[in-house]
């Protein structure tokens, strides 16, 4: 499974303390998300990536020491949540 972000104009991202609000314009819904979701969203702009590629890119840009094999599990969960919110698309 591969994923890509919705067009940038489909949502508005606003940080609030330790969390971030993502307003999805097409649905009119606002979602409270973690910094991990924002990092993944940023990675997916302009490209389509698989879970392994997302993990690799996150490891290059963020300190993931101590996360171990849980990285892929966490990334998969976040990608599924983001797809359910319609802020990213699943590509077969």
SETORGU-757640 format. One record per residue: residue in three letters; x, y, z of N, C-alpha, C in turn; residue number from 1. Coordinates in steps of 0.02 Angstrom, whole numbers, padded with zeros to 5 digits. Layout:
# residues N
<site><type>ALA</type><n_px>X</n_px><n_py>Y</n_py><n_pz>Z</n_pz><ca_px>X</ca_px><ca_py>Y</ca_py><ca_pz>Z</ca_pz><c_px>X</c_px><c_py>Y</c_py><c_pz>Z</c_pz><seq>NUM</seq></site>
...
***
This chain:
# residues 92
<site><type>UNK</type><n_px>00043</n_px><n_py>-00059</n_py><n_pz>00000</n_pz><ca_px>00000</ca_px><ca_py>00000</ca_py><ca_pz>00000</ca_pz><c_px>00045</c_px><c_py>00062</c_py><c_pz>00000</c_pz><seq>1</seq></site>
<site><type>UNK</type><n_px>00026</n_px><n_py>00111</n_py><n_pz>-00040</n_pz><ca_px>00061</ca_px><ca_py>00174</ca_py><ca_pz>-00044</ca_pz><c_px>00013</c_px><c_py>00230</c_py><c_pz>-00025</c_pz><seq>2</seq></site>
<site><type>UNK</type><n_px>00040</n_px><n_py>00287</n_py><n_pz>-00006</n_pz><ca_px>-00001</ca_px><ca_py>00342</ca_py><ca_pz>00017</ca_pz><c_px>00023</c_px><c_py>00407</c_py><c_pz>-00013</c_pz><seq>3</seq></site>
<site><type>UNK</type><n_px>-00023</n_px><n_py>00454</n_py><n_pz>-00022</n_pz><ca_px>-00005</ca_px><ca_py>00522</ca_py><ca_pz>-00043</ca_pz><c_px>-00050</c_px><c_py>00572</c_py><c_pz>-00007</c_pz><seq>4</seq></site>
<site><type>UNK</type><n_px>-00025</n_px><n_py>00631</n_py><n_pz>00002</n_pz><ca_px>-00062</ca_px><ca_py>00683</ca_py><ca_pz>00037</ca_pz><c_px>-00115</c_px><c_py>00713</c_py><c_pz>-00009</c_pz><seq>5</seq></site>
<site><type>UNK</type><n_px>-00169</n_px><n_py>00736</n_py><n_pz>00020</n_pz><ca_px>-00217</ca_px><ca_py>00775</ca_py><ca_pz>-00018</ca_pz><c_px>-00183</c_px><c_py>00840</c_py><c_pz>-00038</c_pz><seq>6</seq></site>
<site><type>UNK</type><n_px>-00210</n_px><n_py>00875</n_py><n_pz>-00086</n_pz><ca_px>-00181</ca_px><ca_py>00939</ca_py><ca_pz>-00107</ca_pz><c_px>-00176</c_px><c_py>00986</c_py><c_pz>-00047</c_pz><seq>7</seq></site>
<site><type>UNK</type><n_px>-00124</n_px><n_py>01027</n_py><n_pz>-00045</n_pz><ca_px>-00113</ca_px><ca_py>01072</ca_py><ca_pz>00012</ca_pz><c_px>-00172</c_px><c_py>01118</c_py><c_pz>00025</c_pz><seq>8</seq></site>
<site><type>UNK</type><n_px>-00208</n_px><n_py>01137</n_py><n_pz>-00026</n_pz><ca_px>-00264</ca_px><ca_py>01182</ca_py><ca_pz>-00016</ca_pz><c_px>-00326</c_px><c_py>01146</c_py><c_pz>00011</c_pz><seq>9</seq></site>
<site><type>UNK</type><n_px>-00321</n_px><n_py>01080</n_py><n_pz>00021</n_pz><ca_px>-00378</ca_px><ca_py>01042</ca_py><ca_pz>00048</ca_pz><c_px>-00382</c_px><c_py>01047</c_py><c_pz>00124</c_pz><seq>10</seq></site>
<site><type>UNK</type><n_px>-00330</n_px><n_py>01072</n_py><n_pz>00156</n_pz><ca_px>-00330</ca_px><ca_py>01077</ca_py><ca_pz>00229</ca_pz><c_px>-00286</c_px><c_py>01134</c_py><c_pz>00253</c_pz><seq>11</seq></site>
<site><type>UNK</type><n_px>-00298</n_px><n_py>01154</n_py><n_pz>00315</n_pz><ca_px>-00259</ca_px><ca_py>01206</ca_py><ca_pz>00349</ca_pz><c_px>-00230</c_px><c_py>01174</c_py><c_pz>00412</c_pz><seq>12</seq></site>
<site><type>UNK</type><n_px>-00165</n_px><n_py>01184</n_py><n_pz>00423</n_pz><ca_px>-00131</ca_px><ca_py>01156</ca_py><ca_pz>00481</ca_pz><c_px>-00111</c_px><c_py>01213</c_py><c_pz>00528</c_pz><seq>13</seq></site>
<site><type>UNK</type><n_px>-00131</n_px><n_py>01207</n_py><n_pz>00592</n_pz><ca_px>-00115</ca_px><ca_py>01258</ca_py><ca_pz>00642</ca_pz><c_px>-00091</c_px><c_py>01225</c_py><c_pz>00706</c_pz><seq>14</seq></site>
<site><type>UNK</type><n_px>-00029</n_px><n_py>01241</n_py><n_pz>00727</n_pz><ca_px>-00005</ca_px><ca_py>01214</ca_py><ca_pz>00791</ca_pz><c_px>-00038</c_px><c_py>01249</c_py><c_pz>00850</c_pz><seq>15</seq></site>
<site><type>UNK</type><n_px>-00054</n_px><n_py>01209</n_py><n_pz>00901</n_pz><ca_px>-00083</ca_px><ca_py>01234</ca_py><ca_pz>00964</ca_pz><c_px>-00049</c_px><c_py>01195</c_py><c_pz>01020</c_pz><seq>16</seq></site>
<site><type>UNK</type><n_px>-00005</n_px><n_py>01228</n_py><n_pz>01056</n_pz><ca_px>00034</ca_px><ca_py>01195</ca_py><ca_pz>01110</ca_pz><c_px>00070</c_px><c_py>01134</c_py><c_pz>01082</c_pz><seq>17</seq></site>
<site><type>UNK</type><n_px>00059</n_px><n_py>01075</n_py><n_pz>01112</n_pz><ca_px>00093</ca_px><ca_py>01014</ca_py><ca_pz>01091</ca_pz><c_px>00057</c_px><c_py>00976</c_py><c_pz>01036</c_pz><seq>18</seq></site>
<site><type>UNK</type><n_px>-00001</n_px><n_py>01000</n_py><n_pz>01017</n_pz><ca_px>-00040</ca_px><ca_py>00966</ca_py><ca_pz>00965</ca_pz><c_px>-00048</c_px><c_py>01013</c_py><c_pz>00906</c_pz><seq>19</seq></site>
<site><type>UNK</type><n_px>-00079</n_px><n_py>00988</n_py><n_pz>00855</n_pz><ca_px>-00092</ca_px><ca_py>01027</ca_py><ca_pz>00795</ca_pz><c_px>-00163</c_px><c_py>01016</c_py><c_pz>00772</c_pz><seq>20</seq></site>
<site><type>UNK</type><n_px>-00195</n_px><n_py>01069</n_py><n_pz>00749</n_pz><ca_px>-00261</ca_px><ca_py>01064</ca_py><ca_pz>00720</ca_pz><c_px>-00254</c_px><c_py>01059</c_py><c_pz>00644</c_pz><seq>21</seq></site>
<site><type>UNK</type><n_px>-00291</n_px><n_py>01013</n_py><n_pz>00615</n_pz><ca_px>-00294</ca_px><ca_py>01007</ca_py><ca_pz>00542</ca_pz><c_px>-00367</c_px><c_py>01016</c_py><c_pz>00522</c_pz><seq>22</seq></site>
<site><type>UNK</type><n_px>-00380</n_px><n_py>01071</n_py><n_pz>00487</n_pz><ca_px>-00447</ca_px><ca_py>01083</ca_py><ca_pz>00462</ca_pz><c_px>-00450</c_px><c_py>01057</c_py><c_pz>00390</c_pz><seq>23</seq></site>
<site><type>UNK</type><n_px>-00495</n_px><n_py>01010</n_py><n_pz>00378</n_pz><ca_px>-00504</ca_px><ca_py>00979</ca_py><ca_pz>00313</ca_pz><c_px>-00560</c_px><c_py>01016</c_py><c_pz>00277</c_pz><seq>24</seq></site>
<site><type>UNK</type><n_px>-00542</n_px><n_py>01058</n_py><n_pz>00229</n_pz><ca_px>-00592</ca_px><ca_py>01101</ca_py><ca_pz>00196</ca_pz><c_px>-00649</c_px><c_py>01063</c_py><c_pz>00163</c_pz><seq>25</seq></site>
<site><type>UNK</type><n_px>-00635</n_px><n_py>01009</n_py><n_pz>00125</n_pz><ca_px>-00691</ca_px><ca_py>00975</ca_py><ca_pz>00091</ca_pz><c_px>-00745</c_px><c_py>00949</c_py><c_pz>00138</c_pz><seq>26</seq></site>
<site><type>UNK</type><n_px>-00725</n_px><n_py>00924</n_py><n_pz>00196</n_pz><ca_px>-00774</ca_px><ca_py>00896</ca_py><ca_pz>00243</ca_pz><c_px>-00798</c_px><c_py>00946</c_py><c_pz>00295</c_pz><seq>27</seq></site>
<site><type>UNK</type><n_px>-00759</n_px><n_py>01000</n_py><n_pz>00304</n_pz><ca_px>-00775</ca_px><ca_py>01048</ca_py><ca_pz>00356</ca_pz><c_px>-00757</c_px><c_py>01024</c_py><c_pz>00426</c_pz><seq>28</seq></site>
<site><type>UNK</type><n_px>-00720</n_px><n_py>00970</n_py><n_pz>00429</n_pz><ca_px>-00700</ca_px><ca_py>00940</ca_py><ca_pz>00494</ca_pz><c_px>-00632</c_px><c_py>00967</c_py><c_pz>00516</c_pz><seq>29</seq></site>
<site><type>UNK</type><n_px>-00625</n_px><n_py>00976</n_py><n_pz>00582</n_pz><ca_px>-00561</ca_px><ca_py>00994</ca_py><ca_pz>00612</ca_pz><c_px>-00538</c_px><c_py>00935</c_py><c_pz>00654</c_pz><seq>30</seq></site>
<site><type>UNK</type><n_px>-00475</n_px><n_py>00915</n_py><n_pz>00645</n_pz><ca_px>-00447</ca_px><ca_py>00858</ca_py><ca_pz>00681</ca_pz><c_px>-00389</c_px><c_py>00882</c_py><c_pz>00724</c_pz><seq>31</seq></site>
<site><type>UNK</type><n_px>-00384</n_px><n_py>00856</n_py><n_pz>00785</n_pz><ca_px>-00328</ca_px><ca_py>00868</ca_py><ca_pz>00829</ca_pz><c_px>-00279</c_px><c_py>00811</c_py><c_pz>00818</c_pz><seq>32</seq></site>
<site><type>UNK</type><n_px>-00218</n_px><n_py>00828</n_py><n_pz>00797</n_pz><ca_px>-00169</ca_px><ca_py>00776</ca_py><ca_pz>00780</ca_pz><c_px>-00103</c_px><c_py>00787</c_py><c_pz>00817</c_pz><seq>33</seq></site>
<site><type>UNK</type><n_px>-00064</n_px><n_py>00735</n_py><n_pz>00819</n_pz><ca_px>00002</ca_px><ca_py>00739</ca_py><ca_pz>00851</ca_pz><c_px>00054</c_px><c_py>00765</c_py><c_pz>00802</c_pz><seq>34</seq></site>
<site><type>UNK</type><n_px>00112</n_px><n_py>00785</n_py><n_pz>00827</n_pz><ca_px>00166</ca_px><ca_py>00806</ca_py><ca_pz>00783</ca_pz><c_px>00187</c_px><c_py>00752</c_py><c_pz>00733</c_pz><seq>35</seq></site>
<site><type>UNK</type><n_px>00179</n_px><n_py>00688</n_py><n_pz>00751</n_pz><ca_px>00196</ca_px><ca_py>00634</ca_py><ca_pz>00705</ca_pz><c_px>00153</c_px><c_py>00637</c_py><c_pz>00642</c_pz><seq>36</seq></site>
<site><type>UNK</type><n_px>00089</n_px><n_py>00652</n_py><n_pz>00650</n_pz><ca_px>00044</ca_px><ca_py>00656</ca_py><ca_pz>00592</ca_pz><c_px>00066</c_px><c_py>00714</c_py><c_pz>00547</c_pz><seq>37</seq></site>
<site><type>UNK</type><n_px>00085</n_px><n_py>00770</n_py><n_pz>00576</n_pz><ca_px>00107</ca_px><ca_py>00827</ca_py><ca_pz>00536</ca_pz><c_px>00172</c_px><c_py>00809</c_py><c_pz>00499</c_pz><seq>38</seq></site>
<site><type>UNK</type><n_px>00218</n_px><n_py>00775</n_py><n_pz>00532</n_pz><ca_px>00280</ca_px><ca_py>00755</ca_py><ca_pz>00499</ca_pz><c_px>00267</c_px><c_py>00709</c_py><c_pz>00440</c_pz><seq>39</seq></site>
<site><type>UNK</type><n_px>00222</n_px><n_py>00662</n_py><n_pz>00449</n_pz><ca_px>00204</ca_px><ca_py>00615</ca_py><ca_pz>00395</ca_pz><c_px>00170</c_px><c_py>00654</c_py><c_pz>00338</c_pz><seq>40</seq></site>
<site><type>UNK</type><n_px>00125</n_px><n_py>00698</n_py><n_pz>00355</n_pz><ca_px>00090</ca_px><ca_py>00738</ca_py><ca_pz>00305</ca_pz><c_px>00140</c_px><c_py>00778</c_py><c_pz>00264</c_pz><seq>41</seq></site>
<site><type>UNK</type><n_px>00189</n_px><n_py>00808</n_py><n_pz>00296</n_pz><ca_px>00240</ca_px><ca_py>00846</ca_py><ca_pz>00261</ca_pz><c_px>00280</c_px><c_py>00802</c_py><c_pz>00213</c_pz><seq>42</seq></site>
<site><type>UNK</type><n_px>00295</n_px><n_py>00740</n_py><n_pz>00234</n_pz><ca_px>00332</ca_px><ca_py>00694</ca_py><ca_pz>00191</ca_pz><c_px>00293</c_px><c_py>00674</c_py><c_pz>00128</c_pz><seq>43</seq></site>
<site><type>UNK</type><n_px>00228</n_px><n_py>00671</n_py><n_pz>00134</n_pz><ca_px>00187</ca_px><ca_py>00646</ca_py><ca_pz>00079</ca_pz><c_px>00169</c_px><c_py>00699</c_py><c_pz>00027</c_pz><seq>44</seq></site>
<site><type>UNK</type><n_px>00186</n_px><n_py>00761</n_py><n_pz>00038</n_pz><ca_px>00170</ca_px><ca_py>00813</ca_py><ca_pz>-00011</ca_pz><c_px>00211</c_px><c_py>00804</c_py><c_pz>-00074</c_pz><seq>45</seq></site>
<site><type>UNK</type><n_px>00175</n_px><n_py>00800</n_py><n_pz>-00129</n_pz><ca_px>00208</ca_px><ca_py>00796</ca_py><ca_pz>-00194</ca_pz><c_px>00238</c_px><c_py>00728</c_py><c_pz>-00211</c_pz><seq>46</seq></site>
<site><type>UNK</type><n_px>00225</n_px><n_py>00679</n_py><n_pz>-00169</n_pz><ca_px>00250</ca_px><ca_py>00612</ca_py><ca_pz>-00185</ca_pz><c_px>00207</c_px><c_py>00558</c_py><c_pz>-00153</c_pz><seq>47</seq></site>
<site><type>UNK</type><n_px>00214</n_px><n_py>00498</n_py><n_pz>-00179</n_pz><ca_px>00177</ca_px><ca_py>00441</ca_py><ca_pz>-00155</ca_pz><c_px>00228</c_px><c_py>00393</c_py><c_pz>-00124</c_pz><seq>48</seq></site>
<site><type>UNK</type><n_px>00218</n_px><n_py>00375</n_py><n_pz>-00061</n_pz><ca_px>00266</ca_px><ca_py>00334</ca_py><ca_pz>-00025</ca_pz><c_px>00232</c_px><c_py>00274</c_py><c_pz>00008</c_pz><seq>49</seq></site>
<site><type>UNK</type><n_px>00270</n_px><n_py>00220</n_py><n_pz>00015</n_pz><ca_px>00247</ca_px><ca_py>00162</ca_py><ca_pz>00052</ca_pz><c_px>00268</c_px><c_py>00169</c_py><c_pz>00125</c_pz><seq>50</seq></site>
<site><type>UNK</type><n_px>00245</n_px><n_py>00123</n_py><n_pz>00166</n_pz><ca_px>00259</ca_px><ca_py>00127</ca_py><ca_pz>00238</ca_pz><c_px>00334</c_px><c_py>00126</c_py><c_pz>00252</c_pz><seq>51</seq></site>
<site><type>UNK</type><n_px>00370</n_px><n_py>00082</n_py><n_pz>00218</n_pz><ca_px>00443</ca_px><ca_py>00079</ca_py><ca_pz>00228</ca_pz><c_px>00477</c_px><c_py>00143</c_py><c_pz>00211</c_pz><seq>52</seq></site>
<site><type>UNK</type><n_px>00456</n_px><n_py>00175</n_py><n_pz>00156</n_pz><ca_px>00485</ca_px><ca_py>00238</ca_py><ca_pz>00135</ca_pz><c_px>00470</c_px><c_py>00294</c_py><c_pz>00185</c_pz><seq>53</seq></site>
<site><type>UNK</type><n_px>00409</n_px><n_py>00294</n_py><n_pz>00211</n_pz><ca_px>00391</ca_px><ca_py>00344</ca_py><ca_pz>00262</ca_pz><c_px>00435</c_px><c_py>00335</c_py><c_pz>00324</c_pz><seq>54</seq></site>
<site><type>UNK</type><n_px>00443</n_px><n_py>00273</n_py><n_pz>00346</n_pz><ca_px>00485</ca_px><ca_py>00259</ca_py><ca_pz>00404</ca_pz><c_px>00557</c_px><c_py>00282</c_py><c_pz>00392</c_pz><seq>55</seq></site>
<site><type>UNK</type><n_px>00583</n_px><n_py>00267</n_py><n_pz>00333</n_pz><ca_px>00652</ca_px><ca_py>00286</ca_py><ca_pz>00315</ca_pz><c_px>00660</c_px><c_py>00362</c_py><c_pz>00315</c_pz><seq>56</seq></site>
<site><type>UNK</type><n_px>00612</n_px><n_py>00397</n_py><n_pz>00285</n_pz><ca_px>00615</ca_px><ca_py>00470</ca_py><ca_pz>00283</ca_pz><c_px>00609</c_px><c_py>00501</c_py><c_pz>00353</c_pz><seq>57</seq></site>
<site><type>UNK</type><n_px>00564</n_px><n_py>00474</n_py><n_pz>00393</n_pz><ca_px>00558</ca_px><ca_py>00499</ca_py><ca_pz>00462</ca_pz><c_px>00623</c_px><c_py>00489</c_py><c_pz>00501</c_pz><seq>58</seq></site>
<site><type>UNK</type><n_px>00655</n_px><n_py>00432</n_py><n_pz>00492</n_pz><ca_px>00718</ca_px><ca_py>00418</ca_py><ca_pz>00527</ca_pz><c_px>00772</c_px><c_py>00466</c_py><c_pz>00505</c_pz><seq>59</seq></site>
<site><type>UNK</type><n_px>00771</n_px><n_py>00488</n_py><n_pz>00443</n_pz><ca_px>00821</ca_px><ca_py>00536</ca_py><ca_pz>00418</ca_pz><c_px>00811</c_px><c_py>00605</c_py><c_pz>00447</c_pz><seq>60</seq></site>
<site><type>UNK</type><n_px>00749</n_px><n_py>00623</n_py><n_pz>00461</n_pz><ca_px>00734</ca_px><ca_py>00692</ca_py><ca_pz>00481</ca_pz><c_px>00715</c_px><c_py>00701</c_py><c_pz>00555</c_pz><seq>61</seq></site>
<site><type>UNK</type><n_px>00705</n_px><n_py>00645</n_py><n_pz>00590</n_pz><ca_px>00683</ca_px><ca_py>00649</ca_py><ca_pz>00660</ca_pz><c_px>00721</c_px><c_py>00598</c_py><c_pz>00701</c_pz><seq>62</seq></site>
<site><type>UNK</type><n_px>00731</n_px><n_py>00612</n_py><n_pz>00764</n_pz><ca_px>00765</ca_px><ca_py>00567</ca_py><ca_pz>00810</ca_pz><c_px>00717</c_px><c_py>00511</c_py><c_pz>00831</c_pz><seq>63</seq></site>
<site><type>UNK</type><n_px>00728</n_px><n_py>00452</n_py><n_pz>00805</n_pz><ca_px>00684</ca_px><ca_py>00396</ca_py><ca_pz>00820</ca_pz><c_px>00721</c_px><c_py>00342</c_py><c_pz>00861</c_pz><seq>64</seq></site>
<site><type>UNK</type><n_px>00777</n_px><n_py>00360</n_py><n_pz>00892</n_pz><ca_px>00813</ca_px><ca_py>00312</ca_py><ca_pz>00933</ca_pz><c_px>00768</c_px><c_py>00283</c_py><c_pz>00987</c_pz><seq>65</seq></site>
<site><type>UNK</type><n_px>00774</n_px><n_py>00218</n_py><n_pz>00996</n_pz><ca_px>00735</ca_px><ca_py>00185</ca_py><ca_pz>01048</ca_pz><c_px>00667</c_px><c_py>00163</c_py><c_pz>01025</c_pz><seq>66</seq></site>
<site><type>UNK</type><n_px>00648</n_px><n_py>00180</n_py><n_pz>00964</n_pz><ca_px>00581</ca_px><ca_py>00162</ca_py><ca_pz>00940</ca_pz><c_px>00580</c_px><c_py>00089</c_py><c_pz>00915</c_pz><seq>67</seq></site>
<site><type>UNK</type><n_px>00636</n_px><n_py>00063</n_py><n_pz>00891</n_pz><ca_px>00641</ca_px><ca_py>-00006</ca_py><ca_pz>00871</ca_pz><c_px>00592</c_px><c_py>-00025</c_py><c_pz>00817</c_pz><seq>68</seq></site>
<site><type>UNK</type><n_px>00567</n_px><n_py>-00086</n_py><n_pz>00819</n_pz><ca_px>00520</ca_px><ca_py>-00112</ca_py><ca_pz>00769</ca_pz><c_px>00451</c_px><c_py>-00079</c_py><c_pz>00774</c_pz><seq>69</seq></site>
<site><type>UNK</type><n_px>00440</n_px><n_py>-00042</n_py><n_pz>00827</n_pz><ca_px>00375</ca_px><ca_py>-00010</ca_py><ca_pz>00835</ca_pz><c_px>00364</c_px><c_py>00047</c_py><c_pz>00785</c_pz><seq>70</seq></site>
<site><type>UNK</type><n_px>00417</n_px><n_py>00071</n_py><n_pz>00753</n_pz><ca_px>00410</ca_px><ca_py>00126</ca_py><ca_pz>00706</ca_pz><c_px>00361</c_px><c_py>00109</c_py><c_pz>00651</c_pz><seq>71</seq></site>
<site><type>UNK</type><n_px>00369</n_px><n_py>00052</n_py><n_pz>00619</n_pz><ca_px>00325</ca_px><ca_py>00032</ca_py><ca_pz>00564</ca_pz><c_px>00253</c_px><c_py>00025</c_py><c_pz>00589</c_pz><seq>72</seq></site>
<site><type>UNK</type><n_px>00244</n_px><n_py>-00003</n_py><n_pz>00648</n_pz><ca_px>00176</ca_px><ca_py>-00011</ca_py><ca_pz>00676</ca_pz><c_px>00144</c_px><c_py>00056</c_py><c_pz>00689</c_pz><seq>73</seq></site>
<site><type>UNK</type><n_px>00181</n_px><n_py>00102</n_py><n_pz>00718</n_pz><ca_px>00155</ca_px><ca_py>00169</ca_py><ca_pz>00733</ca_pz><c_px>00140</c_px><c_py>00207</c_py><c_pz>00668</c_pz><seq>74</seq></site>
<site><type>UNK</type><n_px>00186</n_px><n_py>00204</n_py><n_pz>00621</n_pz><ca_px>00176</ca_px><ca_py>00238</ca_py><ca_pz>00557</ca_pz><c_px>00115</c_px><c_py>00210</c_py><c_pz>00522</c_pz><seq>75</seq></site>
<site><type>UNK</type><n_px>00107</n_px><n_py>00145</n_py><n_pz>00521</n_pz><ca_px>00049</ca_px><ca_py>00113</ca_py><ca_pz>00490</ca_pz><c_px>-00016</c_px><c_py>00138</c_py><c_pz>00523</c_pz><seq>76</seq></site>
<site><type>UNK</type><n_px>-00016</n_px><n_py>00141</n_py><n_pz>00589</n_pz><ca_px>-00076</ca_px><ca_py>00165</ca_py><ca_pz>00625</ca_pz><c_px>-00091</c_px><c_py>00237</c_py><c_pz>00607</c_pz><seq>77</seq></site>
<site><type>UNK</type><n_px>-00039</n_px><n_py>00280</n_py><n_pz>00605</n_pz><ca_px>-00050</ca_px><ca_py>00350</ca_py><ca_pz>00589</ca_pz><c_px>-00074</c_px><c_py>00358</c_py><c_pz>00517</c_pz><seq>78</seq></site>
<site><type>UNK</type><n_px>-00046</n_px><n_py>00320</n_py><n_pz>00470</n_pz><ca_px>-00067</ca_px><ca_py>00323</ca_py><ca_pz>00400</ca_pz><c_px>-00141</c_px><c_py>00303</c_py><c_pz>00393</c_pz><seq>79</seq></site>
<site><type>UNK</type><n_px>-00160</n_px><n_py>00251</n_py><n_pz>00428</n_pz><ca_px>-00230</ca_px><ca_py>00229</ca_py><ca_pz>00426</ca_pz><c_px>-00277</c_px><c_py>00282</c_py><c_pz>00455</c_pz><seq>80</seq></site>
<site><type>UNK</type><n_px>-00256</n_px><n_py>00313</n_py><n_pz>00510</n_pz><ca_px>-00296</ca_px><ca_py>00367</ca_py><ca_pz>00540</ca_pz><c_px>-00302</c_px><c_py>00426</c_py><c_pz>00491</c_pz><seq>81</seq></site>
<site><type>UNK</type><n_px>-00247</n_px><n_py>00443</n_py><n_pz>00460</n_pz><ca_px>-00246</ca_px><ca_py>00500</ca_py><ca_pz>00414</ca_pz><c_px>-00290</c_px><c_py>00486</c_py><c_pz>00353</c_pz><seq>82</seq></site>
<site><type>UNK</type><n_px>-00289</n_px><n_py>00424</n_py><n_pz>00329</n_pz><ca_px>-00332</ca_px><ca_py>00405</ca_py><ca_pz>00272</ca_pz><c_px>-00405</c_px><c_py>00409</c_py><c_pz>00292</c_pz><seq>83</seq></site>
<site><type>UNK</type><n_px>-00420</n_px><n_py>00388</n_py><n_pz>00353</n_pz><ca_px>-00489</ca_px><ca_py>00391</ca_py><ca_pz>00378</ca_pz><c_px>-00514</c_px><c_py>00464</c_py><c_pz>00384</c_pz><seq>84</seq></site>
<site><type>UNK</type><n_px>-00468</n_px><n_py>00510</n_py><n_pz>00397</n_pz><ca_px>-00484</ca_px><ca_py>00582</ca_py><ca_pz>00401</ca_pz><c_px>-00486</c_px><c_py>00614</c_py><c_pz>00332</c_pz><seq>85</seq></site>
<site><type>UNK</type><n_px>-00468</n_px><n_py>00577</n_py><n_pz>00280</n_pz><ca_px>-00465</ca_px><ca_py>00602</ca_py><ca_pz>00211</ca_pz><c_px>-00412</c_px><c_py>00654</c_py><c_pz>00199</c_pz><seq>86</seq></site>
<site><type>UNK</type><n_px>-00361</n_px><n_py>00657</n_py><n_pz>00242</n_pz><ca_px>-00307</ca_px><ca_py>00705</ca_py><ca_pz>00228</ca_pz><c_px>-00250</c_px><c_py>00673</c_py><c_pz>00188</c_pz><seq>87</seq></site>
<site><type>UNK</type><n_px>-00252</n_px><n_py>00606</n_py><n_pz>00181</n_pz><ca_px>-00209</ca_px><ca_py>00571</ca_py><ca_pz>00134</ca_pz><c_px>-00251</c_px><c_py>00519</c_py><c_pz>00097</c_pz><seq>88</seq></site>
<site><type>UNK</type><n_px>-00224</n_px><n_py>00497</n_py><n_pz>00041</n_pz><ca_px>-00258</ca_px><ca_py>00446</ca_py><ca_pz>00000</ca_pz><c_px>-00217</c_px><c_py>00382</c_py><c_pz>00000</c_pz><seq>89</seq></site>
<site><type>UNK</type><n_px>-00252</n_px><n_py>00325</n_py><n_pz>00002</n_pz><ca_px>-00220</ca_px><ca_py>00260</ca_py><ca_pz>-00007</ca_pz><c_px>-00217</c_px><c_py>00246</c_py><c_pz>-00082</c_pz><seq>90</seq></site>
<site><type>UNK</type><n_px>-00159</n_px><n_py>00223</n_py><n_pz>-00104</n_pz><ca_px>-00149</ca_px><ca_py>00207</ca_py><ca_pz>-00175</ca_pz><c_px>-00130</c_px><c_py>00133</c_py><c_pz>-00178</c_pz><seq>91</seq></site>
<site><type>UNK</type><n_px>-00169</n_px><n_py>00094</n_py><n_pz>-00214</n_pz><ca_px>-00155</ca_px><ca_py>00022</ca_py><ca_pz>-00219</ca_pz><c_px>-00095</c_px><c_py>00008</c_py><c_pz>-00261</c_pz><seq>92</seq></site>
***
